[in-house]
Amino acid sequence: MRWQHRSLFIALLLWFGWAAAAPLETCSRPLTVGYYLIPPLYFKTHENPVWRGVDKDVIDELARRTGCTFVPRFESRVRIWAQLESGQLDLTVSGIPTPERERFATFLIYLQTRNMLAIRRDDSRPPQTAKALAAAERFTLATTRGYRYGPPFEAWIVRLAATNQIVETADEEAALHLLSIGRVDGAIVRESAWEYYASEFPAGSLRLVDMEAPYVPAGLAMSREHIGEGLRKTFAEAIAAMKRDGTLLKIAERHVSGEASARLVSF
């Protein structure tokens, strides 16, 4: 029993030593990376039950170019951001910078995203322009828990939430399902994801309304506690090279069709 207690004590010392260690300047240990369901950035299908997507390919390419080892961890968005803030996670993917998040994470952009409003094709009531959107009073909107949408959606969400007209869901697909069965009037969906989701619902049952939203940058969100300036510079140089030599565009084209693939990495 004594040797078991001794082994446990040593293991705890090692764990606390790692947790209290200075930020990494090199890949001296495997790095935990948080993934969450977000087609076409990280997803799988019934026909092909293997995780894939832009985010995964970017991490795989970073591993190849830097020699770093990344350990995937699948979680919800909410848990990922909580773990990143508390120091239980090294980094996550396709994170959108906000002042709150920048307190505990630094960001390295490798794509941009643009949100649009999805409505039922047979519904003519929803707002059709950004101006009408800002003025809409009675409109039930499905949103994804833990996601940041940017303008013009964030201000609208705050106002609708004040009158209990927001329904939070686990992900975009759940939000679009509620829209398709008439439980809500609209859902917010990323432009790059529309091709994937449109095939998941009855043909032509949903349509997009362009709300003139700007493109929002997204990328690696790296723990300030664990990722030091030297390692951030290593990742920045690798991603810059990936953009310069066309690798980022090739990755986007694997998972997004047409002009949307080029727009995804035109940051």
PASEBA-1860 file (N, C-alpha, C; in nm, 3 decimals):
! residues 267
1> MRWQHRSL> 0.083/-0.121/0.000/0.000/0.000/0.000/0.086/0.126/0.000 ~ 0.202/0.117/0.071/0.286/0.236/0.081/0.335/0.279/-0.058 ~ 0.375/0.182/-0.142/0.425/0.218/-0.275/0.314/0.276/-0.362 ~ 0.189/0.232/-0.338/0.078/0.288/-0.415/0.056/0.434/-0.379 ~ 0.061/0.465/-0.248/0.046/0.603/-0.205/0.160/0.689/-0.258 ~ 0.280/0.631/-0.259/0.395/0.705/-0.308/0.380/0.736/-0.457 ~ 0.331/0.638/-0.535/0.312/0.658/-0.678/0.206/0.765/-0.705 ~ 0.098/0.760/-0.626/-0.006/0.860/-0.641/0.047/0.998/-0.609
9> FIALLLWF> 0.128/1.009/-0.502/0.184/1.137/-0.462/0.274/1.194/-0.572 ~ 0.356/1.107/-0.632/0.445/1.152/-0.739/0.364/1.197/-0.861 ~ 0.259/1.121/-0.894/0.174/1.158/-1.007/0.109/1.294/-0.986 ~ 0.062/1.319/-0.865/0.000/1.448/-0.834/0.102/1.561/-0.843 ~ 0.222/1.536/-0.795/0.327/1.638/-0.805/0.356/1.672/-0.950 ~ 0.366/1.569/-1.034/0.392/1.592/-1.176/0.279/1.670/-1.241 ~ 0.155/1.634/-1.205/0.040/1.703/-1.264/0.039/1.850/-1.225 ~ 0.057/1.878/-1.094/0.057/2.016/-1.049/0.176/2.093/-1.106
17> GWAAAAPL> 0.288/2.022/-1.124/0.404/2.087/-1.184/0.376/2.129/-1.326 ~ 0.305/2.040/-1.403/0.270/2.076/-1.540/0.172/2.193/-1.542 ~ 0.070/2.188/-1.453/-0.032/2.292/-1.453/0.026/2.428/-1.419 ~ 0.128/2.430/-1.333/0.186/2.557/-1.289/0.304/2.599/-1.375 ~ 0.338/2.520/-1.477/0.456/2.548/-1.559/0.437/2.675/-1.640 ~ 0.551/2.733/-1.680/0.548/2.852/-1.764/0.491/2.817/-1.900 ~ 0.435/2.915/-1.973/0.382/2.888/-2.107/0.488/2.824/-2.197 ~ 0.443/2.733/-2.281/0.534/2.658/-2.369/0.588/2.748/-2.480
25> ETCSRPLT> 0.717/2.740/-2.503/0.780/2.811/-2.614/0.806/2.717/-2.732 ~ 0.803/2.588/-2.705/0.817/2.485/-2.809/0.718/2.373/-2.779 ~ 0.706/2.280/-2.872/0.616/2.166/-2.851/0.688/2.060/-2.768 ~ 0.709/2.088/-2.642/0.781/1.995/-2.556/0.691/1.887/-2.498 ~ 0.563/1.895/-2.524/0.467/1.792/-2.483/0.350/1.795/-2.581 ~ 0.268/1.689/-2.584/0.149/1.690/-2.669/0.054/1.803/-2.627 ~ -0.013/1.861/-2.724/-0.106/1.972/-2.700/-0.250/1.924/-2.719 ~ -0.335/1.956/-2.623/-0.476/1.921/-2.634/-0.548/2.026/-2.718
33> VGYYLIPP> -0.628/1.979/-2.814/-0.703/2.070/-2.902/-0.850/2.033/-2.895 ~ -0.933/2.131/-2.868/-1.076/2.108/-2.856/-1.148/2.121/-2.990 ~ -1.221/2.017/-3.026/-1.304/2.016/-3.147/-1.451/2.012/-3.106 ~ -1.536/2.067/-3.192/-1.680/2.059/-3.172/-1.746/2.045/-3.308 ~ -1.866/1.993/-3.310/-1.938/1.971/-3.435/-1.970/2.104/-3.501 ~ -1.916/2.125/-3.622/-1.941/2.248/-3.694/-1.911/2.227/-3.843 ~ -2.001/2.162/-3.917/-1.979/2.139/-4.060/-1.962/2.272/-4.134 ~ -1.877/2.279/-4.233/-1.786/2.176/-4.285/-1.646/2.184/-4.220
41> LYFKTHEN> -1.639/2.244/-4.104/-1.510/2.261/-4.037/-1.469/2.138/-3.957 ~ -1.569/2.072/-3.896/-1.542/1.947/-3.824/-1.674/1.871/-3.818 ~ -1.679/1.757/-3.886/-1.806/1.685/-3.897/-1.783/1.543/-3.946 ~ -1.888/1.463/-3.938/-1.892/1.331/-4.000/-2.036/1.305/-4.041 ~ -2.058/1.205/-4.126/-2.192/1.172/-4.174/-2.218/1.024/-4.151 ~ -2.345/0.986/-4.169/-2.380/0.844/-4.157/-2.307/0.763/-4.264 ~ -2.295/0.821/-4.383/-2.231/0.750/-4.493/-2.079/0.739/-4.472 ~ -2.022/0.840/-4.409/-1.877/0.841/-4.384/-1.853/0.883/-4.240
49> PVWRGVDK> -1.857/0.788/-4.145/-1.849/0.819/-4.002/-1.708/0.847/-3.951 ~ -1.629/0.915/-4.033/-1.493/0.953/-3.993/-1.489/1.106/-3.980 ~ -1.438/1.153/-3.867/-1.431/1.298/-3.846/-1.339/1.362/-3.950 ~ -1.384/1.470/-4.009/-1.306/1.540/-4.110/-1.350/1.686/-4.113 ~ -1.287/1.765/-4.200/-1.326/1.903/-4.214/-1.206/1.997/-4.219 ~ -1.234/2.124/-4.242/-1.130/2.226/-4.255/-1.046/2.235/-4.129 ~ -1.111/2.242/-4.013/-1.037/2.253/-3.888/-0.941/2.137/-3.867 ~ -0.988/2.016/-3.892/-0.903/1.898/-3.873/-0.784/1.901/-3.968
57> DVIDELAR> -0.810/1.939/-4.094/-0.701/1.942/-4.192/-0.598/2.049/-4.157 ~ -0.643/2.161/-4.103/-0.550/2.267/-4.062/-0.460/2.217/-3.948 ~ -0.520/2.150/-3.850/-0.440/2.097/-3.739/-0.345/1.989/-3.787 ~ -0.391/1.902/-3.876/-0.304/1.798/-3.931/-0.186/1.859/-4.004 ~ -0.212/1.967/-4.080/-0.103/2.032/-4.154/-0.008/2.105/-4.059 ~ -0.062/2.164/-3.954/0.024/2.226/-3.853/0.116/2.123/-3.789 ~ 0.062/2.005/-3.760/0.142/1.898/-3.702/0.255/1.859/-3.798 ~ 0.223/1.849/-3.925/0.323/1.809/-4.024/0.434/1.913/-4.037
65> RTGCTFVP> 0.395/2.042/-4.035/0.493/2.148/-4.058/0.574/2.184/-3.934 ~ 0.517/2.165/-3.816/0.586/2.207/-3.694/0.644/2.092/-3.614 ~ 0.597/1.970/-3.641/0.641/1.856/-3.562/0.569/1.842/-3.429 ~ 0.470/1.928/-3.405/0.393/1.922/-3.280/0.296/1.804/-3.283 ~ 0.265/1.752/-3.166/0.165/1.646/-3.151/0.040/1.706/-3.090 ~ -0.074/1.685/-3.156/-0.201/1.738/-3.108/-0.291/1.622/-3.064 ~ -0.348/1.635/-2.947/-0.438/1.532/-2.893/-0.581/1.586/-2.902 ~ -0.666/1.527/-2.987/-0.802/1.579/-3.004/-0.889/1.553/-2.882
73> RFESRVRI> -0.975/1.650/-2.853/-1.072/1.635/-2.745/-1.206/1.690/-2.796 ~ -1.307/1.605/-2.808/-1.437/1.647/-2.860/-1.525/1.691/-2.744 ~ -1.574/1.816/-2.751/-1.658/1.872/-2.645/-1.762/1.965/-2.708 ~ -1.852/2.015/-2.625/-1.944/2.120/-2.669/-1.867/2.252/-2.671 ~ -1.919/2.351/-2.745/-1.855/2.483/-2.746/-1.842/2.539/-2.605 ~ -1.950/2.529/-2.528/-1.951/2.587/-2.393/-1.841/2.526/-2.307 ~ -1.826/2.394/-2.311/-1.724/2.328/-2.230/-1.583/2.361/-2.279 ~ -1.568/2.373/-2.409/-1.436/2.407/-2.464/-1.390/2.543/-2.413
81> WAQLESGQ> -1.477/2.643/-2.420/-1.436/2.776/-2.376/-1.413/2.779/-2.225 ~ -1.492/2.704/-2.151/-1.472/2.696/-2.006/-1.338/2.630/-1.973 ~ -1.304/2.524/-2.045/-1.178/2.453/-2.021/-1.058/2.537/-2.064 ~ -1.073/2.612/-2.171/-0.965/2.698/-2.216/-0.940/2.808/-2.113 ~ -1.047/2.864/-2.060/-1.034/2.971/-1.960/-0.973/2.919/-1.830 ~ -1.007/2.796/-1.791/-0.959/2.742/-1.664/-0.823/2.674/-1.675 ~ -0.766/2.670/-1.797/-0.635/2.610/-1.814/-0.636/2.461/-1.833 ~ -0.752/2.402/-1.861/-0.761/2.258/-1.881/-0.746/2.216/-2.028
89> LDLTVSGI> -0.729/2.315/-2.116/-0.718/2.289/-2.259/-0.614/2.384/-2.317 ~ -0.538/2.335/-2.414/-0.431/2.418/-2.472/-0.481/2.510/-2.582 ~ -0.567/2.459/-2.669/-0.616/2.542/-2.779/-0.742/2.482/-2.838 ~ -0.811/2.563/-2.917/-0.927/2.515/-2.991/-0.924/2.575/-3.129 ~ -1.018/2.535/-3.213/-1.017/2.570/-3.355/-1.134/2.661/-3.391 ~ -1.119/2.732/-3.504/-1.221/2.822/-3.559/-1.289/2.906/-3.451 ~ -1.207/2.956/-3.357/-1.259/3.041/-3.251/-1.272/3.185/-3.298 ~ -1.380/3.250/-3.259/-1.404/3.390/-3.295/-1.359/3.479/-3.179
97> PTPERERF> -1.267/3.572/-3.205/-1.218/3.659/-3.096/-1.327/3.750/-3.042 ~ -1.333/3.763/-2.911/-1.416/3.863/-2.844/-1.332/3.920/-2.730 ~ -1.364/4.040/-2.682/-1.287/4.096/-2.569/-1.283/4.002/-2.449 ~ -1.394/3.934/-2.420/-1.398/3.842/-2.307/-1.302/3.726/-2.327 ~ -1.301/3.667/-2.445/-1.215/3.553/-2.473/-1.068/3.592/-2.478 ~ -1.040/3.715/-2.522/-0.901/3.757/-2.534/-0.835/3.779/-2.398 ~ -0.913/3.773/-2.292/-0.852/3.779/-2.158/-0.771/3.654/-2.128 ~ -0.813/3.539/-2.184/-0.746/3.414/-2.151/-0.693/3.340/-2.274
105> ATFLIYLQ> -0.713/3.395/-2.393/-0.667/3.328/-2.515/-0.615/3.429/-2.615 ~ -0.518/3.386/-2.696/-0.474/3.464/-2.811/-0.523/3.393/-2.936 ~ -0.539/3.470/-3.044/-0.602/3.416/-3.164/-0.510/3.426/-3.285 ~ -0.517/3.324/-3.367/-0.440/3.318/-3.490/-0.536/3.282/-3.603 ~ -0.568/3.380/-3.686/-0.675/3.366/-3.784/-0.632/3.281/-3.904 ~ -0.720/3.187/-3.944/-0.695/3.112/-4.067/-0.819/3.099/-4.155 ~ -0.930/3.160/-4.113/-1.049/3.161/-4.199/-1.139/3.277/-4.157 ~ -1.242/3.298/-4.236/-1.343/3.396/-4.200/-1.481/3.335/-4.225
113> TRNMLAIR> -1.576/3.379/-4.148/-1.710/3.323/-4.158/-1.813/3.435/-4.171 ~ -1.923/3.406/-4.234/-2.030/3.505/-4.253/-2.162/3.438/-4.223 ~ -2.240/3.501/-4.138/-2.367/3.444/-4.096/-2.482/3.498/-4.179 ~ -2.581/3.410/-4.201/-2.699/3.448/-4.276/-2.822/3.397/-4.202 ~ -2.938/3.448/-4.238/-3.063/3.408/-4.174/-3.132/3.302/-4.259 ~ -3.163/3.188/-4.199/-3.240/3.083/-4.267/-3.386/3.093/-4.224 ~ -3.476/3.086/-4.321/-3.619/3.088/-4.293/-3.685/2.977/-4.376 ~ -3.811/2.947/-4.348/-3.884/2.850/-4.430/-3.921/2.915/-4.564
121> RDDSRPPQ> -3.911/2.841/-4.669/-3.935/2.897/-4.803/-4.077/2.950/-4.818 ~ -4.172/2.889/-4.749/-4.311/2.931/-4.763/-4.351/3.041/-4.667 ~ -4.254/3.098/-4.594/-4.284/3.200/-4.495/-4.238/3.336/-4.546 ~ -4.333/3.426/-4.569/-4.299/3.559/-4.621/-4.292/3.664/-4.511 ~ -4.316/3.623/-4.385/-4.321/3.721/-4.276/-4.185/3.769/-4.227 ~ -4.080/3.684/-4.224/-3.954/3.727/-4.164/-3.895/3.849/-4.234 ~ -3.812/3.925/-4.164/-3.748/4.043/-4.223/-3.659/4.003/-4.339 ~ -3.657/4.085/-4.442/-3.582/4.053/-4.563/-3.454/4.136/-4.578
129> TAKALAAA> -3.435/4.236/-4.493/-3.316/4.321/-4.498/-3.264/4.342/-4.357 ~ -3.140/4.391/-4.349/-3.081/4.418/-4.218/-3.161/4.524/-4.143 ~ -3.211/4.624/-4.215/-3.289/4.730/-4.151/-3.419/4.673/-4.094 ~ -3.486/4.589/-4.171/-3.610/4.526/-4.124/-3.581/4.432/-4.008 ~ -3.466/4.368/-4.013/-3.426/4.277/-3.905/-3.416/4.352/-3.773 ~ -3.354/4.470/-3.776/-3.336/4.547/-3.654/-3.470/4.594/-3.597 ~ -3.570/4.608/-3.684/-3.700/4.658/-3.639/-3.801/4.548/-3.606 ~ -3.767/4.423/-3.637/-3.863/4.313/-3.617/-3.896/4.296/-3.469
137> ERFTLATT> -4.024/4.285/-3.439/-4.068/4.273/-3.300/-4.105/4.129/-3.265 ~ -4.189/4.066/-3.344/-4.236/3.930/-3.314/-4.167/3.832/-3.408 ~ -4.063/3.770/-3.356/-3.984/3.678/-3.437/-3.908/3.586/-3.342 ~ -3.932/3.455/-3.353/-3.864/3.359/-3.267/-3.742/3.303/-3.341 ~ -3.627/3.317/-3.279/-3.501/3.283/-3.344/-3.429/3.172/-3.269 ~ -3.382/3.071/-3.342/-3.302/2.963/-3.283/-3.154/3.000/-3.298 ~ -3.080/2.991/-3.189/-2.937/3.021/-3.190/-2.861/2.901/-3.134 ~ -2.729/2.901/-3.158/-2.644/2.794/-3.107/-2.577/2.839/-2.978
145> RGYRYGPP> -2.592/2.761/-2.875/-2.537/2.794/-2.744/-2.384/2.808/-2.751 ~ -2.332/2.920/-2.702/-2.188/2.941/-2.695/-2.128/3.000/-2.822 ~ -2.211/3.032/-2.923/-2.160/3.087/-3.048/-2.174/3.238/-3.048 ~ -2.076/3.308/-3.108/-2.080/3.454/-3.121/-2.102/3.489/-3.267 ~ -2.209/3.564/-3.295/-2.252/3.586/-3.432/-2.203/3.717/-3.494 ~ -2.170/3.815/-3.412/-2.128/3.943/-3.467/-2.246/4.024/-3.518 ~ -2.218/4.144/-3.572/-2.326/4.229/-3.624/-2.382/4.171/-3.753 ~ -2.511/4.199/-3.785/-2.607/4.272/-3.702/-2.682/4.183/-3.604
153> FEAWIVRL> -2.642/4.056/-3.596/-2.721/3.958/-3.522/-2.715/3.976/-3.370 ~ -2.597/4.010/-3.316/-2.583/4.011/-3.170/-2.680/4.108/-3.104 ~ -2.692/4.229/-3.158/-2.784/4.327/-3.099/-2.928/4.278/-3.109 ~ -2.961/4.215/-3.219/-3.096/4.162/-3.239/-3.124/4.049/-3.140 ~ -3.026/3.963/-3.118/-3.041/3.851/-3.024/-3.065/3.903/-2.883 ~ -2.991/4.005/-2.843/-3.009/4.063/-2.709/-3.152/4.114/-2.693 ~ -3.201/4.183/-2.796/-3.337/4.240/-2.787/-3.443/4.130/-2.785 ~ -3.425/4.026/-2.869/-3.523/3.918/-2.870/-3.519/3.837/-2.741
161> AATNQIVE> -3.400/3.822/-2.684/-3.386/3.747/-2.559/-3.461/3.816/-2.446 ~ -3.467/3.949/-2.450/-3.536/4.024/-2.345/-3.685/3.996/-2.344 ~ -3.740/3.949/-2.456/-3.882/3.915/-2.462/-3.902/3.764/-2.485 ~ -3.802/3.686/-2.446/-3.810/3.539/-2.451/-3.840/3.486/-2.591 ~ -3.778/3.545/-2.692/-3.798/3.500/-2.828/-3.674/3.431/-2.886 ~ -3.582/3.392/-2.797/-3.463/3.318/-2.838/-3.475/3.174/-2.787 ~ -3.447/3.077/-2.874/-3.442/2.936/-2.837/-3.299/2.888/-2.860 ~ -3.229/2.852/-2.753/-3.091/2.806/-2.765/-3.087/2.657/-2.796
169> TADEEAAL> -2.998/2.619/-2.887/-2.983/2.479/-2.925/-2.835/2.439/-2.914 ~ -2.810/2.309/-2.926/-2.673/2.259/-2.911/-2.586/2.293/-3.032 ~ -2.646/2.299/-3.151/-2.568/2.326/-3.271/-2.659/2.378/-3.382 ~ -2.599/2.413/-3.495/-2.675/2.469/-3.607/-2.780/2.372/-3.660 ~ -2.744/2.245/-3.668/-2.838/2.147/-3.723/-2.964/2.138/-3.638 ~ -2.947/2.143/-3.506/-3.064/2.140/-3.417/-3.149/2.264/-3.436 ~ -3.084/2.378/-3.455/-3.157/2.503/-3.478/-3.236/2.497/-3.608 ~ -3.174/2.445/-3.713/-3.242/2.435/-3.842/-3.355/2.332/-3.838
177> HLLSIGRV> -3.339/2.228/-3.756/-3.447/2.130/-3.741/-3.570/2.197/-3.680 ~ -3.550/2.279/-3.576/-3.662/2.350/-3.516/-3.730/2.441/-3.617 ~ -3.648/2.504/-3.703/-3.705/2.589/-3.807/-3.786/2.506/-3.906 ~ -3.735/2.391/-3.946/-3.802/2.310/-4.049/-3.937/2.257/-4.002 ~ -3.954/2.236/-3.871/-4.081/2.184/-3.820/-4.171/2.295/-3.766 ~ -4.130/2.420/-3.785/-4.215/2.533/-3.749/-4.211/2.575/-3.604 ~ -4.114/2.528/-3.528/-4.104/2.567/-3.387/-4.048/2.707/-3.369 ~ -3.970/2.755/-3.467/-3.915/2.890/-3.464/-3.934/2.952/-3.602
185> DGAIVRES> -3.915/3.085/-3.609/-3.932/3.156/-3.735/-3.804/3.164/-3.817 ~ -3.689/3.151/-3.750/-3.564/3.163/-3.822/-3.449/3.101/-3.744 ~ -3.339/3.081/-3.813/-3.217/3.029/-3.750/-3.099/3.093/-3.822 ~ -2.990/3.110/-3.750/-2.870/3.169/-3.810/-2.777/3.057/-3.854 ~ -2.728/3.067/-3.975/-2.641/2.962/-4.029/-2.524/3.028/-4.101 ~ -2.407/2.965/-4.095/-2.290/3.016/-4.165/-2.302/2.988/-4.314 ~ -2.258/3.084/-4.392/-2.262/3.070/-4.538/-2.191/2.943/-4.584 ~ -2.075/2.914/-4.527/-1.996/2.798/-4.571/-2.062/2.666/-4.535
193> AWEYYASE> -2.157/2.668/-4.440/-2.221/2.544/-4.396/-2.351/2.515/-4.470 ~ -2.399/2.611/-4.548/-2.532/2.596/-4.607/-2.540/2.477/-4.702 ~ -2.437/2.453/-4.780/-2.438/2.340/-4.872/-2.459/2.209/-4.798 ~ -2.392/2.194/-4.684/-2.406/2.072/-4.605/-2.548/2.060/-4.548 ~ -2.596/2.166/-4.484/-2.726/2.158/-4.417/-2.843/2.149/-4.515 ~ -2.831/2.215/-4.630/-2.940/2.213/-4.726/-2.973/2.071/-4.770 ~ -2.872/1.984/-4.771/-2.895/1.845/-4.811/-2.956/1.761/-4.700 ~ -2.960/1.815/-4.577/-3.011/1.740/-4.464/-3.162/1.757/-4.444
201> FPAGSLRL> -3.221/1.853/-4.516/-3.363/1.883/-4.498/-3.435/1.868/-4.632 ~ -3.569/1.855/-4.629/-3.644/1.838/-4.754/-3.605/1.942/-4.857 ~ -3.585/1.898/-4.981/-3.535/1.985/-5.087/-3.619/2.113/-5.099 ~ -3.552/2.225/-5.092/-3.618/2.353/-5.113/-3.705/2.401/-4.998 ~ -3.704/2.334/-4.883/-3.794/2.373/-4.775/-3.744/2.496/-4.699 ~ -3.614/2.523/-4.706/-3.555/2.637/-4.637/-3.485/2.727/-4.739 ~ -3.473/2.853/-4.705/-3.397/2.944/-4.790/-3.321/3.043/-4.704 ~ -3.222/3.109/-4.766/-3.138/3.203/-4.694/-3.178/3.346/-4.725
209> VDMEAPYV> -3.166/3.433/-4.625/-3.182/3.576/-4.643/-3.049/3.641/-4.607 ~ -2.993/3.717/-4.701/-2.865/3.784/-4.678/-2.891/3.909/-4.593 ~ -2.842/3.907/-4.469/-2.867/4.017/-4.377/-2.753/4.120/-4.377 ~ -2.669/4.116/-4.482/-2.560/4.212/-4.499/-2.461/4.206/-4.382 ~ -2.446/4.087/-4.326/-2.351/4.071/-4.215/-2.208/4.073/-4.270 ~ -2.116/4.135/-4.198/-1.976/4.133/-4.242/-1.912/3.997/-4.216 ~ -1.801/3.973/-4.281/-1.724/3.852/-4.252/-1.657/3.867/-4.116 ~ -1.657/3.758/-4.040/-1.599/3.757/-3.906/-1.477/3.665/-3.905
217> PAGLAMSR> -1.361/3.714/-3.860/-1.241/3.629/-3.858/-1.250/3.522/-3.751 ~ -1.190/3.406/-3.780/-1.188/3.296/-3.683/-1.059/3.218/-3.702 ~ -1.017/3.149/-3.597/-0.893/3.073/-3.609/-0.857/3.000/-3.481 ~ -0.729/2.969/-3.466/-0.682/2.905/-3.344/-0.702/2.997/-3.226 ~ -0.759/2.944/-3.120/-0.767/3.016/-2.992/-0.673/2.942/-2.897 ~ -0.566/3.010/-2.855/-0.460/2.945/-2.778/-0.455/2.997/-2.636 ~ -0.448/2.907/-2.542/-0.445/2.942/-2.400/-0.326/3.032/-2.369 ~ -0.352/3.148/-2.309/-0.243/3.235/-2.265/-0.160/3.167/-2.157
225> EHIGEGLR> -0.225/3.083/-2.079/-0.157/3.015/-1.969/-0.057/2.911/-2.019 ~ -0.087/2.846/-2.132/-0.007/2.732/-2.177/0.076/2.756/-2.303 ~ 0.030/2.846/-2.390/0.100/2.867/-2.518/0.176/2.999/-2.512 ~ 0.310/2.989/-2.513/0.395/3.107/-2.504/0.418/3.175/-2.638 ~ 0.486/3.289/-2.633/0.508/3.369/-2.753/0.587/3.292/-2.859 ~ 0.686/3.213/-2.817/0.766/3.137/-2.913/0.683/3.037/-2.991 ~ 0.594/2.966/-2.923/0.510/2.867/-2.990/0.403/2.935/-3.076 ~ 0.350/3.048/-3.027/0.255/3.124/-3.109/0.321/3.168/-3.240
233> KTFAEAIA> 0.445/3.211/-3.231/0.517/3.255/-3.351/0.537/3.138/-3.446 ~ 0.569/3.021/-3.393/0.585/2.901/-3.477/0.457/2.871/-3.553 ~ 0.343/2.875/-3.482/0.214/2.848/-3.547/0.180/2.957/-3.649 ~ 0.208/3.083/-3.615/0.178/3.194/-3.706/0.256/3.181/-3.836 ~ 0.382/3.145/-3.825/0.465/3.129/-3.945/0.415/3.014/-4.031 ~ 0.373/2.906/-3.967/0.322/2.790/-4.042/0.193/2.824/-4.114 ~ 0.101/2.893/-4.048/-0.026/2.928/-4.111/-0.006/3.030/-4.221 ~ 0.085/3.126/-4.200/0.115/3.222/-4.306/0.170/3.151/-4.430
241> AMKRDGTL> 0.255/3.053/-4.408/0.309/2.975/-4.521/0.200/2.895/-4.589 ~ 0.106/2.840/-4.513/-0.005/2.763/-4.569/-0.094/2.851/-4.657 ~ -0.113/2.975/-4.616/-0.192/3.068/-4.698/-0.114/3.109/-4.822 ~ 0.015/3.135/-4.803/0.100/3.182/-4.913/0.115/3.076/-5.022 ~ 0.132/2.951/-4.985/0.156/2.847/-5.086/0.028/2.779/-5.136 ~ -0.087/2.828/-5.092/-0.214/2.778/-5.143/-0.271/2.658/-5.069 ~ -0.202/2.613/-4.963/-0.251/2.495/-4.890/-0.385/2.523/-4.823 ~ -0.402/2.641/-4.764/-0.529/2.674/-4.699/-0.645/2.667/-4.798
249> LKIAERHV> -0.623/2.723/-4.918/-0.729/2.719/-5.020/-0.761/2.576/-5.060 ~ -0.658/2.493/-5.077/-0.682/2.353/-5.112/-0.761/2.281/-5.004 ~ -0.731/2.311/-4.878/-0.806/2.252/-4.767/-0.952/2.294/-4.773 ~ -0.976/2.424/-4.797/-1.114/2.474/-4.806/-1.188/2.408/-4.921 ~ -1.120/2.390/-5.034/-1.186/2.332/-5.152/-1.223/2.186/-5.133 ~ -1.157/2.117/-5.039/-1.193/1.977/-5.010/-1.332/1.967/-4.948 ~ -1.372/2.071/-4.876/-1.493/2.060/-4.794/-1.602/2.162/-4.828 ~ -1.568/2.262/-4.910/-1.665/2.365/-4.948/-1.659/2.384/-5.099
257> SGEASARL> -1.774/2.390/-5.164/-1.779/2.399/-5.309/-1.780/2.543/-5.359 ~ -1.738/2.559/-5.483/-1.753/2.686/-5.553/-1.678/2.802/-5.491 ~ -1.735/2.922/-5.511/-1.670/3.044/-5.465/-1.666/3.054/-5.313 ~ -1.755/2.983/-5.246/-1.758/2.989/-5.100/-1.627/2.940/-5.039 ~ -1.559/2.847/-5.105/-1.432/2.796/-5.052/-1.326/2.905/-5.052 ~ -1.319/2.982/-5.160/-1.221/3.091/-5.167/-1.253/3.201/-5.066 ~ -1.383/3.231/-5.050/-1.421/3.334/-4.953/-1.386/3.292/-4.810 ~ -1.394/3.162/-4.784/-1.368/3.112/-4.649/-1.227/3.146/-4.602
265> VSF> -1.130/3.147/-4.692/-0.990/3.171/-4.652/-0.936/3.303/-4.707 ~ -1.025/3.393/-4.750/-0.982/3.524/-4.802/-0.981/3.628/-4.692 ~ -0.909/3.600/-4.585/-0.901/3.695/-4.473/-0.781/3.787/-4.491
END
